[in-house]
């Protein structure tokens, strides 16, 4: 069969369809699991009826996905073992993708069924760590060699700090609101069957809208990153490079690559490498724990010059021969990753050179780290539909079971405003955070500040779900990865 102009076998076509279906299923589950947090406040303050609330939230989730940058998508991808990212069409690549998706769906559906606001971000990262551990052990590198620990620490810090920001921020915001606006009805449980004043409804709808939008722009990108791995792995000639890249920017990229080669060549000393050796060296450097040597700088210089030569010969990316695209993607990906490691590791400290290297990386990422519009639309629709279905279990927990009293207007507004600000900031920084953790922590913080009391049993259940998510998903990811890898190799014969 032919897909996107590229011939694929029936087996590859089957795996492609199955993987894309699972990826969209993950986003669908993400929608009714995570976004339920966004609508809890408007439902429990009688601002909107449940049906209107979930439709409204679903639409803004969809818009958030469509307007996302893709930075979070590739932050998630950066946690994966580099050899699996570069060879996602191999048997190990298939196993990685299916392990991530199946693990995440199992845990998300399980916690949803129990009505526990668990984190899809934690779920996905746990599965990634499980895949990394299993892959590392299989290659004899021990338990610690398969995870990008630098990136994992960066993401872990965001996931750990964001609930604290939500709790403290919502509590402080509520206390400030009480000081500035002394209206008793704002801080008491709504009268049953009554709707809030129009201006309060407007504020609560605005905060719900912001949380839904930023949830879409942040969480929706997890599915995008996985879909791109699937497409690059199975139809690489069509998706290895950004065919829609502006041709007018190519000459500048070519000049930057030649300048990069000239900059790092003196750092290589007398080391010299061939192109095939350069790729092998940069792959070694890209792995966790890889240290730069003279050969690394020589490899960057050779690869940069080769990238410049290939881009200099064409009017636009789409005219690159199909058989060249995958190799070019590998070269670009590894050079960009090497630049990042050199800058972050402070191996190069001259401010002018560092600024130039960062620009080089940005321009290279533009060619290989992109999200086609149709992928955004597919993820947006899946996330939006998920928001409209199955929301009730999580909403009941958030609205009724965190505090001992009914959610007030002020509590709902403060929790959602803090959640929207936190998620929006994380999205700007390209970091994945948990809407669930931030918002439920914000509601708990507002309850504590209002002296409404907290339901200990519910908080313990939520905390246990948070604590167990990583180890359970690491285990699931490792087991499913090993199982699927065995099946693809021994049943389907995919090496």
URZI-V607258 format. One line per field, one symbol per residue. ss: DSSP state (H for helix, E for strand, - for the rest). Layout:
BEGIN
ss->???
END
This chain:
BEGIN
ss->-EE--EE--HHHHHHHHHHHHHHHHHHHHHHHHH-HHHHHHHHH-----HHHHHHHHHHHHHHHHH----HHHHHHH----HHHHH----HHHHHHHHHHHHHHHHHHHHHHH------HHHHHHHHHHHHHHHHHHH----------HHHHHHHHHHHHHHHHHHHHHHHHHHHHHHHH---HHHH-E--------HHHHHHHHHHHHHHHHHHHHHHHHHHHHHHHHHHHHH-HHHH-------HHHHHHHHHHHHHHHHHHHHHH------HHHHHHHHHHHH-------HHHHHHHHHHHHHHHHHHH----HHH--HHHHHHHHHHHHHHHHHHHHHHH------HHHHHHHHHHHHHHHHHH----HHHHHHHHHHHHHHH----HHHHHHHHHH-E----EHHHHHHHHHHHHHHHHHHHHH-----HHHHHHHHHHHHHHH----E-HHHHHHHHHHHHHHHHHHHHHHHHHHHHHHHHHHH-----
END
